[in-house]
Amino acid sequence: MSTKLVNPKLNPDIIWMMPVFLVVFFIYILCPVTTSTDSRWTFYISMSMLREHNTNLDEYVHLMEDRDFRVVYLDNHIYPYFPLGVPIISVPFVWGMDKVFDLRYSTDFATYLTDHFPDGRLAKIEKIAASFISALAAVLFYLLVSLRLDKWRSLLLTFIFAFSTPMLSTASRALWQHGLSVLCLTTALWMILRGSSNKWWMFFVGALLGFSYIVRPTNSLSLFFLTLYILINHRKDLAFYFTGLLIPITILVIDSLRVYHSVLPPYYLPQRLGANLDFFNALLGNLISPNRGLFISTPIFLISMFGIYLVVRDGYMVLKSVEPYLVLILITHWVTISSFDNWYGGWSLGPRLFTDMASYLAYFIIPVLEEKRLWSLQWWKVIFGTALILSTLVHFRYVSSIYPMMWNGKPVAIVQAPERVWDLSDLQVLRGTCGDKLEGKAPKCWFDPGTMK
């Protein structure tokens, strides 16, 4: 195992990009569950960019509910609270929908948005857009791991990434920030490791990392540590890198000064850091709580931890390798999301706030797949296979039944009782398996006849 690239140039396996995309995309859109919550106004923002050439939602004031946490009222305007990265990328999709929407419905898409509060139909359309972005992330992840692995192991790891992680249960379900975040980070990492003699290559790496920060502020961690890696390993390209990096950051600052009269929008400010008074509970909860723990819902990432051990054992935790920087990103990301007051991710499925790290975590499965001696051991195959099957079953359960999503609100909303993440008698993944599908607590109902109804 090493970080040496076995395929430093684009190779014939590039022909697998389209099949990978199509398989992942169609499986994503065939899974019925949608989770449009934080992303409710995304299409409306994109349409406002198209039609009004601004980012406010003033034209939809008649649709607004009181105390909607997704918007802020400022200077007699209504602005989105969440970052604009996803709405910006969604503009071409919304433009296309506006051209074809009236072929099936009796109105164009712009009029439909004006006349309708975000509904189930829009959530399904949103899922298609999110699935497209997430499937693209799977393709870029395939290119990334192909730098180290042969075709079949690359395909195996790509499908693990796509179907056995929150990429399936979170990123592809709605236009959360996470899907686009993973796409940006995976593409940037692939470009860094693949390398190029063209100095403009590093310009685009910088632009991608800068834009990833616009998409989701926690990507400042990837921006910081990958910049350190580039400072050490790509010094001759620094001018191009920082030029690319500064363009999206400058645009963000200028827009923030115009709208919010501050250098950064409210969502990017650090006031949420340290807001959690139960920090150590969150640290554990994000890893091992029954309903939000990364390693409980996605045990395949325990294999990633073993992969990190192999990297350390074989002496590749050096400044010239990307692995130590990725480990630092993972650790600081874990600490950061655990410091949030809503560290459990609110109304979501499983470990939502870890979704952004999906490609980094899956990347550390590479050294495990490269360790040939392991695969001659039957007990190891059983361990790996069990972790993979459990991960896949959990995430497919999340996207095939609406009841795990309803778990967030029944019998009491998760935001009012975050301690529910530790309830072994009421597992989110098993909600809907009792006689009372909406509120029946499983596995408790399996053993207590009085709770079957």
SEKOL-539848 format. One line per field, with one value per residue (C-alpha): x, y, z; residue number from 1; chain. Coordinates in Angstrom, 1 decimal. Layout:
<recs>
xx <- X,...
yy <- Y,...
zz <- Z,...
pos <- NUM,...
unit <- A,...
</recs>
This chain:
<recs>
xx <- 0.0,1.3,0.1,2.0,-0.4,-0.6,-2.6,-1.3,-3.0,-6.5,-6.8,-9.0,-11.3,-12.7,-15.3,-16.9,-17.7,-21.1,-22.2,-21.3,-23.3,-26.3,-26.5,-26.1,-28.4,-31.3,-31.0,-31.1,-34.2,-36.0,-35.7,-38.9,-38.0,-37.4,-36.1,-36.7,-36.5,-33.6,-33.6,-37.3,-36.6,-33.7,-35.7,-37.3,-33.9,-32.7,-35.7,-35.3,-31.7,-33.1,-36.1,-35.3,-31.4,-31.2,-31.1,-34.0,-37.4,-39.5,-41.7,-42.7,-43.7,-47.3,-46.0,-43.9,-44.8,-44.1,-40.8,-39.4,-35.8,-34.8,-35.1,-34.0,-35.8,-33.5,-33.9,-37.5,-36.3,-36.4,-33.1,-32.2,-30.5,-28.6,-25.6,-26.2,-23.9,-26.6,-29.1,-26.4,-25.6,-29.3,-29.9,-29.4,-31.7,-34.4,-34.0,-34.4,-37.5,-39.0,-38.7,-40.3,-42.6,-45.6,-45.3,-46.8,-48.5,-50.8,-48.3,-44.7,-42.3,-41.9,-45.7,-46.0,-43.4,-45.2,-48.6,-47.5,-45.9,-43.1,-45.0,-44.5,-44.2,-41.3,-39.7,-39.6,-38.1,-35.6,-34.6,-33.9,-31.5,-29.9,-29.5,-27.8,-25.3,-24.6,-24.2,-21.6,-19.8,-19.8,-18.2,-15.5,-14.9,-14.4,-11.8,-10.2,-9.8,-8.8,-5.6,-4.7,-6.9,-7.6,-11.0,-12.9,-11.8,-12.4,-16.0,-16.6,-15.4,-17.4,-20.6,-19.8,-19.4,-22.7,-25.0,-23.6,-23.1,-25.1,-24.5,-27.6,-29.7,-28.9,-27.0,-29.3,-32.6,-32.9,-30.8,-29.0,-25.6,-23.9,-24.2,-22.6,-20.1,-19.0,-18.8,-16.5,-14.2,-13.9,-13.2,-10.6,-8.9,-8.8,-7.3,-4.7,-3.6,-3.8,-1.7,-1.0,1.8,-0.7,-0.5,-4.2,-5.0,-4.2,-6.2,-9.3,-8.3,-8.3,-11.6,-13.2,-12.0,-13.1,-16.5,-16.8,-16.6,-19.5,-21.5,-20.9,-18.8,-17.4,-15.5,-13.1,-11.4,-10.7,-9.7,-7.2,-5.6,-5.5,-4.0,-1.2,-0.7,-0.4,1.9,4.3,3.9,3.0,4.9,5.5,1.8,0.8,0.0,-2.5,-3.9,-4.5,-5.9,-8.5,-9.2,-9.7,-12.3,-15.2,-14.2,-14.1,-17.6,-18.9,-17.5,-18.8,-22.3,-22.3,-21.2,-24.0,-26.7,-25.8,-23.3,-20.8,-17.8,-19.6,-23.3,-24.8,-24.7,-20.9,-20.2,-18.7,-21.3,-22.6,-19.2,-19.2,-23.0,-23.4,-23.2,-23.1,-20.0,-18.6,-22.0,-22.1,-18.6,-19.7,-23.1,-21.8,-19.8,-21.7,-25.2,-27.8,-29.7,-27.0,-23.7,-21.6,-20.2,-23.6,-25.4,-22.3,-20.1,-18.2,-16.4,-14.9,-12.9,-11.8,-10.4,-8.4,-7.2,-5.9,-4.0,-2.4,-1.3,0.3,1.9,3.4,4.9,2.9,1.8,4.3,3.9,4.5,1.4,-2.2,-3.3,-2.3,-4.1,-7.3,-7.1,-6.8,-9.8,-11.8,-10.9,-11.5,-14.8,-15.9,-15.0,-16.6,-20.0,-20.0,-19.8,-23.0,-26.2,-27.9,-25.0,-27.5,-28.5,-32.1,-34.8,-32.6,-31.6,-28.6,-25.3,-26.2,-23.5,-20.8,-22.0,-19.5,-16.7,-18.0,-15.4,-12.5,-13.7,-14.2,-10.8,-9.2,-10.7,-8.2,-5.2,-7.4,-8.3,-4.6,-3.6,-3.5,-2.7,-6.0,-8.0,-6.6,-8.2,-11.7,-12.5,-11.5,-13.9,-16.7,-15.9,-15.7,-18.8,-20.9,-19.9,-20.8,-24.1,-25.2,-24.3,-26.1,-29.3,-29.4,-29.1,-31.5,-34.0,-33.8,-34.6,-37.2,-39.6,-40.9,-41.3,-37.6,-37.9,-41.1,-39.2,-37.8,-41.2,-42.8,-43.5,-41.7,-39.6,-35.9,-35.1,-37.0,-35.6,-32.2,-31.6,-33.7,-30.5,-29.4,-32.7,-32.0,-35.6,-36.7,-34.3,-34.9,-34.0,-36.7,-39.5,-42.5,-41.9,-44.5,-48.3,-48.4,-46.1,-46.0,-45.2,-44.5,-41.1,-39.0,-37.4,-39.4,-42.6,-41.2,-40.9,-43.6,-47.1,-48.6,-46.7,-47.7,-50.5
yy <- 0.0,3.4,6.8,6.3,6.6,3.6,5.5,9.0,9.9,9.4,5.8,3.6,3.0,6.4,4.6,3.5,7.0,7.1,3.6,4.5,7.8,6.1,3.2,5.5,8.2,5.9,3.9,7.3,8.6,5.2,5.4,7.1,9.0,12.8,15.0,18.6,20.5,23.1,23.1,24.1,27.4,26.4,26.4,29.7,31.3,29.9,31.2,34.6,34.7,33.8,36.2,39.0,38.8,38.9,36.5,37.8,36.1,39.2,37.9,34.9,36.9,35.5,32.0,32.7,31.2,33.0,32.3,30.3,29.6,29.3,33.0,36.3,39.7,42.6,46.1,45.3,42.3,38.5,36.7,33.0,32.1,29.2,29.5,30.3,27.7,25.1,27.6,29.0,25.5,24.8,27.7,25.6,22.9,25.4,27.0,23.6,22.8,26.1,25.0,21.6,21.9,22.9,19.8,17.8,20.4,23.3,26.0,26.8,26.2,29.9,30.3,27.1,28.3,31.6,29.9,27.0,26.7,24.0,20.8,17.1,17.6,20.0,17.7,14.9,17.3,18.4,14.8,14.4,17.4,16.2,12.7,14.2,16.1,13.0,10.7,13.2,13.0,9.2,9.5,11.8,9.5,6.7,8.7,9.5,5.9,4.8,6.6,3.9,0.8,-1.4,-1.2,-3.7,-2.6,1.0,0.1,-1.8,1.1,3.6,1.7,1.4,5.2,5.7,3.2,2.3,5.8,9.0,9.8,7.6,8.6,12.3,13.8,12.4,13.0,16.7,19.8,19.9,21.5,18.1,16.6,19.6,19.9,16.3,16.9,19.9,18.3,15.0,16.8,19.0,16.0,14.1,17.1,17.6,13.9,13.5,16.6,18.3,20.2,22.9,25.7,26.5,23.1,24.5,27.6,25.4,23.5,26.8,27.9,24.6,24.8,28.4,27.6,24.6,27.1,29.1,25.9,24.9,26.9,23.8,23.2,25.9,22.9,21.2,24.6,25.2,21.8,21.1,24.6,23.5,20.4,22.6,25.0,22.1,20.1,22.6,25.7,26.6,26.8,28.9,32.1,30.2,28.4,31.5,33.4,30.7,30.6,34.3,34.7,32.9,34.2,37.8,37.4,36.0,39.0,41.6,40.1,39.9,43.5,44.5,42.5,42.0,44.9,42.5,40.6,37.3,36.3,35.3,31.6,31.8,33.5,31.4,32.1,28.5,27.1,26.2,26.7,23.1,22.8,19.0,18.8,15.5,13.8,15.1,13.8,10.3,10.7,11.6,8.4,5.7,6.9,4.4,6.9,9.4,7.6,7.4,3.9,2.6,3.5,3.1,0.4,0.2,3.4,1.3,-0.2,3.3,3.6,0.4,1.9,4.9,2.5,0.9,4.3,5.0,1.5,1.8,5.2,7.3,9.9,12.4,15.9,14.9,12.6,13.8,11.3,13.2,16.3,14.3,12.8,16.3,17.4,14.4,15.1,18.8,18.3,15.8,18.3,21.2,19.6,18.3,21.9,22.9,23.0,20.9,18.4,15.6,17.2,18.1,16.5,14.1,10.5,9.2,11.1,13.9,16.3,13.7,13.5,16.0,13.7,10.7,10.7,11.2,8.4,6.1,7.0,5.4,2.0,2.0,0.8,-2.0,-3.1,-2.9,-5.1,-8.5,-10.6,-9.6,-11.0,-14.5,-14.6,-15.9,-14.1,-10.8,-11.3,-12.0,-8.8,-6.7,-8.3,-7.8,-4.2,-3.6,-5.4,-3.6,-0.2,-0.9,-2.2,0.8,3.4,1.7,1.4,5.1,5.8,3.1,4.0,7.4,6.2,6.6,10.3,10.6,9.3,12.9,14.2,11.2,10.8,14.1,16.3,15.5,19.2,19.2,15.9,15.3,12.6,10.4,9.7,7.4,5.5,1.8,0.9,3.4,3.0,5.4,2.8,0.5,3.0,1.6,-2.0,-2.0,-2.2,1.5,2.4,6.1,6.1,2.5,2.2,-0.6,-2.9,-2.3,-3.2,-6.6,-7.7,-5.8,-6.7,-3.6,-1.4,-3.2,-0.9
zz <- 0.0,-0.9,-2.1,-5.4,-8.3,-10.6,-13.3,-13.2,-16.5,-17.7,-18.7,-20.8,-17.8,-18.6,-20.7,-17.4,-16.4,-18.2,-17.0,-13.4,-13.7,-15.2,-12.8,-9.8,-11.1,-11.9,-8.6,-6.8,-8.5,-8.2,-4.4,-3.3,-0.2,-0.4,2.4,1.2,4.5,4.6,0.8,0.4,-1.3,-3.6,-6.9,-5.9,-5.4,-8.7,-10.5,-8.9,-10.2,-13.7,-13.8,-11.3,-11.5,-7.7,-4.8,-2.8,-2.5,-2.4,-5.2,-3.1,0.0,-0.3,0.2,3.3,6.6,9.9,11.5,8.6,9.6,5.9,5.3,6.9,6.6,6.0,4.7,3.5,1.5,2.1,1.7,1.9,5.2,3.7,1.3,-2.3,-3.8,-4.5,-5.9,-8.2,-9.6,-9.8,-12.2,-15.5,-14.1,-13.3,-16.7,-18.3,-16.2,-17.2,-20.8,-20.5,-17.5,-19.5,-21.7,-18.8,-16.7,-17.6,-16.7,-16.9,-14.0,-13.1,-12.7,-10.8,-8.3,-7.9,-7.3,-5.1,-1.7,-1.8,-2.2,-2.9,-6.6,-6.2,-3.7,-6.3,-8.9,-6.4,-5.8,-9.5,-9.4,-6.2,-7.7,-10.7,-8.6,-6.4,-9.4,-10.8,-7.4,-7.8,-11.2,-9.9,-7.0,-9.5,-11.3,-7.9,-6.8,-10.3,-9.7,-7.2,-7.9,-10.9,-12.7,-10.7,-7.3,-8.4,-9.4,-6.1,-4.0,-6.1,-5.5,-1.8,-1.8,-3.7,-2.1,1.4,2.8,3.4,-0.3,-0.8,2.2,2.4,-0.6,-3.2,-1.4,-1.8,-2.6,0.7,0.6,1.1,-2.4,-4.1,-1.3,-1.8,-5.6,-5.1,-2.6,-4.5,-7.8,-6.1,-4.5,-7.8,-9.6,-6.9,-6.9,-10.7,-11.3,-14.6,-16.2,-17.1,-14.5,-15.0,-13.5,-10.1,-10.8,-11.1,-8.0,-6.1,-7.7,-6.7,-3.1,-2.9,-4.3,-1.9,0.9,-0.6,-0.8,2.9,5.4,7.1,3.9,5.2,6.9,3.6,2.1,4.9,5.1,1.4,0.9,3.3,1.2,-1.9,-0.3,0.5,-2.7,-5.5,-4.7,-8.3,-9.0,-6.0,-7.9,-10.1,-7.2,-5.1,-8.0,-8.5,-4.8,-4.4,-7.2,-5.5,-2.0,-3.3,-4.9,-1.6,0.4,-2.1,-2.1,1.7,2.0,-0.4,1.3,5.0,5.4,6.8,5.4,5.6,5.6,9.0,8.2,7.8,11.1,13.8,16.5,16.1,17.1,20.7,21.1,22.2,26.0,25.8,23.6,24.7,24.4,20.8,20.1,21.0,19.5,16.1,16.1,18.0,19.0,17.8,15.6,14.5,14.9,11.8,12.6,13.6,10.4,8.2,9.7,6.4,7.6,10.4,7.6,6.8,10.3,9.7,6.4,8.3,10.6,7.5,6.3,9.6,9.8,6.4,7.1,4.7,7.2,5.9,4.6,1.0,1.2,1.2,3.8,7.0,5.7,5.1,8.6,10.0,8.0,9.3,12.9,12.8,11.0,13.7,16.4,14.5,13.9,17.5,18.7,17.0,19.1,16.4,16.2,15.5,12.1,12.9,10.7,8.7,8.2,10.1,10.3,8.0,9.1,8.2,4.6,3.4,4.5,2.5,-0.2,2.3,4.5,1.5,0.2,3.2,2.2,-0.7,1.4,2.8,-0.8,-1.6,1.3,-0.5,2.5,4.2,1.3,1.8,5.3,5.5,8.7,7.2,4.2,6.7,8.6,5.5,3.9,7.1,7.4,3.8,3.9,7.1,5.7,2.5,4.2,6.5,3.8,1.5,4.3,4.8,1.2,0.6,3.5,4.7,8.3,9.3,8.2,10.2,13.3,13.6,14.7,16.5,19.3,20.0,17.7,17.7,18.0,21.3,22.6,21.0,23.6,21.4,19.3,22.1,22.4,21.6,21.9,19.2,16.3,13.4,10.8,12.1,12.4,10.4,11.4,14.2,14.0,14.5,11.6,12.4,16.1,17.0,18.6,17.2,18.3,21.5,19.9,18.8,22.4,24.1,22.8,24.4,22.0,18.8,17.9
pos <- 1,2,3,4,5,6,7,8,9,10,11,12,13,14,15,16,17,18,19,20,21,22,23,24,25,26,27,28,29,30,31,32,33,34,35,36,37,38,39,40,41,42,43,44,45,46,47,48,49,50,51,52,53,54,55,56,57,58,59,60,61,62,63,64,65,66,67,68,69,70,71,72,73,74,75,76,77,78,79,80,81,82,83,84,85,86,87,88,89,90,91,92,93,94,95,96,97,98,99,100,101,102,103,104,105,106,107,108,109,110,111,112,113,114,115,116,117,118,119,120,121,122,123,124,125,126,127,128,129,130,131,132,133,134,135,136,137,138,139,140,141,142,143,144,145,146,147,148,149,150,151,152,153,154,155,156,157,158,159,160,161,162,163,164,165,166,167,168,169,170,171,172,173,174,175,176,177,178,179,180,181,182,183,184,185,186,187,188,189,190,191,192,193,194,195,196,197,198,199,200,201,202,203,204,205,206,207,208,209,210,211,212,213,214,215,216,217,218,219,220,221,222,223,224,225,226,227,228,229,230,231,232,233,234,235,236,237,238,239,240,241,242,243,244,245,246,247,248,249,250,251,252,253,254,255,256,257,258,259,260,261,262,263,264,265,266,267,268,269,270,271,272,273,274,275,276,277,278,279,280,281,282,283,284,285,286,287,288,289,290,291,292,293,294,295,296,297,298,299,300,301,302,303,304,305,306,307,308,309,310,311,312,313,314,315,316,317,318,319,320,321,322,323,324,325,326,327,328,329,330,331,332,333,334,335,336,337,338,339,340,341,342,343,344,345,346,347,348,349,350,351,352,353,354,355,356,357,358,359,360,361,362,363,364,365,366,367,368,369,370,371,372,373,374,375,376,377,378,379,380,381,382,383,384,385,386,387,388,389,390,391,392,393,394,395,396,397,398,399,400,401,402,403,404,405,406,407,408,409,410,411,412,413,414,415,416,417,418,419,420,421,422,423,424,425,426,427,428,429,430,431,432,433,434,435,436,437,438,439,440,441,442,443,444,445,446,447,448,449,450,451,452,453
unit <- A,A,A,A,A,A,A,A,A,A,A,A,A,A,A,A,A,A,A,A,A,A,A,A,A,A,A,A,A,A,A,A,A,A,A,A,A,A,A,A,A,A,A,A,A,A,A,A,A,A,A,A,A,A,A,A,A,A,A,A,A,A,A,A,A,A,A,A,A,A,A,A,A,A,A,A,A,A,A,A,A,A,A,A,A,A,A,A,A,A,A,A,A,A,A,A,A,A,A,A,A,A,A,A,A,A,A,A,A,A,A,A,A,A,A,A,A,A,A,A,A,A,A,A,A,A,A,A,A,A,A,A,A,A,A,A,A,A,A,A,A,A,A,A,A,A,A,A,A,A,A,A,A,A,A,A,A,A,A,A,A,A,A,A,A,A,A,A,A,A,A,A,A,A,A,A,A,A,A,A,A,A,A,A,A,A,A,A,A,A,A,A,A,A,A,A,A,A,A,A,A,A,A,A,A,A,A,A,A,A,A,A,A,A,A,A,A,A,A,A,A,A,A,A,A,A,A,A,A,A,A,A,A,A,A,A,A,A,A,A,A,A,A,A,A,A,A,A,A,A,A,A,A,A,A,A,A,A,A,A,A,A,A,A,A,A,A,A,A,A,A,A,A,A,A,A,A,A,A,A,A,A,A,A,A,A,A,A,A,A,A,A,A,A,A,A,A,A,A,A,A,A,A,A,A,A,A,A,A,A,A,A,A,A,A,A,A,A,A,A,A,A,A,A,A,A,A,A,A,A,A,A,A,A,A,A,A,A,A,A,A,A,A,A,A,A,A,A,A,A,A,A,A,A,A,A,A,A,A,A,A,A,A,A,A,A,A,A,A,A,A,A,A,A,A,A,A,A,A,A,A,A,A,A,A,A,A,A,A,A,A,A,A,A,A,A,A,A,A,A,A,A,A,A,A,A,A,A,A,A,A,A,A,A,A,A,A,A,A,A,A,A,A,A,A,A,A,A,A,A,A,A,A,A,A,A,A,A,A,A,A,A,A,A,A,A,A,A,A,A,A,A,A
</recs>
